[in-house]
Amino acid sequence: MTDAELQSLVESISITDFERPFEHQATFNRRLRTTGGRYLLATHNLEINPRMLTDFDEATLIGVIQHELIHYHLHMQGLPHQHRDQAFKQELARTGALRFAPAQPQTAKWHYCCANGHDIYRNRRMNVKRYVCGKCRTPLKLMNPNG
């Protein structure tokens, strides 16, 4: 999906779910890692994590777009638009938008196991002579890399 296709999808969701036009830019931002998308207060643009489309289904992408459009439309109307505000919560319930983006799949490179069988996954390799299990304080053993 390109940015132009995303723009037309956001505009159509805005009209069908909110009965208001979306008059700003919606783009993909590959730098987003821990969030599904964001609404920029200064420019009123939307940025969407492209992993919401590649790692999840289209329904998840639509839920994230609806969530960001709630921020957009409430802010444009001068209403409270933060997650804790009652107006935001009511719009979430009305539209069925996602409250949170789904968790990104974890890809740990290193798998360790302690003497009691606790599994520990890490992205960085660690020295098993210097560290012990955080749960039971027993020595660690490197199992196989890449999980």
Disulfide bonds with the S-S distance in Angstrom:
none
